[in-house]
Amino acid sequence: MKPDRTRTLYPIRAAARLTQLSIDTLRAWEKRYAAVKPVRRNGIRFYTDADIERLKLLRRALSHGHSIGHAVRMTKADLETMLDRSARPTTSPHAERRLEFILEAVDHFDYARADRELGRLASLMSPRDLIHDVALPLLRLTGEQWHQQRMRISQEHLMSQLLGNLLGGIIRIYSPEHPAASILAATLSDDLHEFGILAAAILAAGAGLRVIHLGPNLPVKEVLFAAKRSGANIVLLSLTQISDGLLRERELRSLRAGLPTNVELWLGVNPPDLEVRVERALVLRDFRELESNLQRVGGRF
């Protein structure tokens, strides 16, 4: 069959602009997942309209928390159905009002009122439901307000304090005397985004695992010291936008080399398509993957 030379073909730079994905991401998705198969002419990639449409669907799937490894196995129709379900409200109007109540308290720096409401919700919900129906929506709403310049740095810090206090309460309630595994949670130097690692730590604590939450912005040597001194079985790091990818990968390789071979290194990445190349490290691209691995090491939901 002769190729259809009338169809529109887009070079990789145009495809990156149309899909709002980086050129590195397009190449990685093709090589690692065969997400699309661009036409090649003289060694140059060209993308069809169908390729562009599928890449847009995959990007939307990631924005809703689905992993690229799962999404690429789906047909166009299945992706559209999944995204349609994801776009529908997943929390009840009552739950949304409670979140608005907490955000309003944070807006007025009323820590006590917000803390009481979070404590009340924690007493009524399972840790898993608390994460998916309260903590993660709060993080999303906080991020949206931050980008819309409706929330100040001081209010974002207050929200971090509230969620940290929530983590402490869950650790007190759910930590067994003999946990199946110990998880040390942190971010590395210059990574100041604490929300993701806080949510992961809350989920791990609610699963009945021992959690050592060190917070953000730690040098590799401090993470290594804490992991060895605490006897952690797993080091869980949150990685957000990386300004110097080569430096961060050197740090991660140094950390992996310094950890005992029986200690697992888990890397939670945000955005989900963030490229990280570290041998003997488990890359987690959404909370579903985190839950699955928490269960693998003995966590119970």
N, C-alpha and C positions, 0 to 999 in steps of 0.2 A: 504494500500500500504506500502510495506517495505521501510525503508529509504535507500537511495543510499549511501553505505559505501565506494564507490570507489572515490567519489568526494573529492577534496581537501578542508579542513577546516582550518581556520586560527584563532588562539587565539587572544584576543583583542590587545595584544602588537604588534603582527605581523600585524594586520589590521591597527593599528595606524601608523606603519612604512610605510606600502604600500600606504595608502591614504594620508599621511602627515597631518593627523588630530590628535589632542590630544585624549588621552583615555577619559578624561572628556567630550570632545565634542561628541565622539561616544556614550557615555552613555546618554548624554543629548538629542541628536538627536533621540535616540531610545525611551527614556521615554516621551519626550515632543511631538515629531512629528511622531513617528513610521516610521522613514526614511527607516530603514531596520529591519528585524526580524531575528536576529541571532539564530542559533541553540543553544540550551542549553543542556549541559550534566553535570550532577552533579553540577548544579548551575553555570557552567562556560560558557561564551559566545564563540561561534565559528562562523566565518563568511565565507560564500561561495565566489567563484570567482565572482558570480553575485552581491553579496553584495558589494564587493570591488569595482567593476566597477561602481555601482550606487553611492557609496560614493564619488568616484573620480569626477563623473559628478556633484554631489551636491557641492563639494568643488569648482569646476571651476565656477559653477553658482554664488556662493557667491563672487568669485574673480572678476566677471564681474558686481557686484553691485546688483544682485538679492537677495531677502530675502529667507531665508531657509523655512519660512512658505509657500511661494509661490512655491518654487522649489520642495518641497517634494510631492506636489499634481500632479506633472507632470510625464508622462510615460518616459521610457528611450528614445524612439524615439523623443518625444517632447523636452526633455532636450537637446538632440544632435542637433536638429534643432535650438533651441534657442541659443545654444552656437555657432553654426556655424554662425548665424546672428551677434552675439555679437563680433565674431572674425573679421568680416569684417570692414574696415575703415568706421567710422560714420561721419567723417568730410571731407569736400572737400579738394582737394589739395591746393586751395587758402587759406582756413582756417588754414591748417597745416603750410603753409609758414608764416602766420601771427604769429602763436605760436612760430615757430622757430625764427622769428624776435625778439620777446619779450625775448625768452631765450638767444639769442645771446647778446642782450642789457644787460641783467642781468649778463651774463658771463663777460662782460667788465665793469660792475658797472655803466652803463649808465642809471641811474634812469630816467632822463628826457625823453629819447627816448622811453623807455619801458612804462612810464606813459602816454606819448602822444598816443601811439598805443592802450593801454588799453582804454583810454578815447575816442578815435575815434571809437573803436569797441562798446563801451557802448552806443554811440550816434546812432549807426546803428542797434542795436539788442535789442530785448526785454530782460528784466532781466532773464527770464527763459532760453532763448537761450544763453544768456551771461554766465550763470552758466554751462549749459550742454555742450556748444560748445567751451567755452574759459576757465572759471575758473577751472572746474573739470579736463579737459585735462592738463591744466598747472600744477595742483597739482599732477596729475599722472606722468607727465614727470619730474617734480621736484623730486618726490620720487624716480623714476627710476635712475635719474642722481646721487642722493644722495647715493643710495645703490651701484651704480657703481663707487663711489668715483670720479665722474666727476663734483660735485658741492660742494663747501665749505660751512661751517656754515655761514659765512658772506654773501654769495650769497643767501642762503636760507632765511636769515633774510631780505635781500633786497626784495625778492619775497613777504614775509609777509607784508612788508611795502607797496608794490605796491597794493596788494589785499585789505589791510586795507584802502588805499586811494580810491580804487574803491568802497568799501562799503560806505565810507563817501559820495561820489558823488551820489550813488543810494539813500541813505537816504535823501539827499537834494532834489532830483528830485521827488521821489515817495512817500514820507511820507505825508499822508493826514492830514488835520487839526484834524479830529476825527477818528483815526484808530479803527478798530474792536477789536484789541487786542494788548497788549504790551508784547514783548518777551525779556527777559534778557538772553544773551548768554555769556558763559564763559567755562573755564575748571578749575578743582580743583587743589589744591596744588600738585606740582611735575609732573603735566601733562603739558608739555611744547609744545605739538604739536598743533599749532594754525590753520593749514590749514583747517581742517574739520569744525571747529566752524566758521571760516571766511566764508567759502562757504555757510554754513547753514544760517548765518546772512545775506549774500547778497541775498539769495533766499527769506528769510522772508521779507526783506526790499523791494525787487522787487514786492512782493505780496501785498504791500500797508499796511503792519503792522508796528507798532512802534517797532524799534529795539534798545536795549541798549546793545552794544557790549563791554564787559569788558576785553576780551582777555584771555590769559592763566594764569594758576598758581595762583588761588585765594583760600585763606582759606575759609572753610564753613561759618564762621561767617561773612566774608565780602560779600559773595554771599547773605546770609540771610539779612544783613543790606541793601544792594542795592535793593534787591527784594521788601522789605517792604517800603523803602523810595521812590522808583520809582513807586510803585503801579503796578508792573508787573503782568500780568495774567498768564504768563508761564515762567518757568525757564528752559532753554535749555542748557544742558551740553554735551560736547563732551568727550567721554571716549576712550582712546587708550589702548595699551598694559598696563596691570596693574601688577606691580611687587609684590604688597601685596594686594591680593584680599579681604581678611578679613578686612583690614584697610579701603580700599576704600568703601566697603559695609557699614561699621560702619559710615563712613562720610556721605554716601548717606542717610542712615536711619536717621541720625541726622538732615540732611538738610530737608528731607521730614517732620520730626516731627516738625521742626521749622517754616515751611512755613504755611501760612493760608490754611485751607482746600479747599478753592475755587481757589487756585493757583495750576496749573498743573505743574508737573515735568516731563520733556522729557529728555531722555538719548540717545544720538546718539552714537552708538558703532562702533569701528573699531579695529580689523577685525569684520565682521558681526556676527561671531559665538561666540563672547566674551560673557561669561556667567555673567549676572548681576541679582541679586535677591533683589529687593526692592519693598515692597508693595506700591501701589498707585503711581507707576511711569510707564510711557509709554516708552518702549524700541523701538528705531527706528534703523533698521538695514540697511537701504539704503535711498537714497534721494527720491525715489518714496513714501516711507512711510511718509517721512517728508512733501512732497508736499501735500499728502492727508490730513494730519492733519492740515497743514496751511490753506487749504481750509475749513476744518471743523470749524476753529475758525474765519473764515471771510476773509481769504486771497484770492486775485483774481489774476489769471495769464492770 
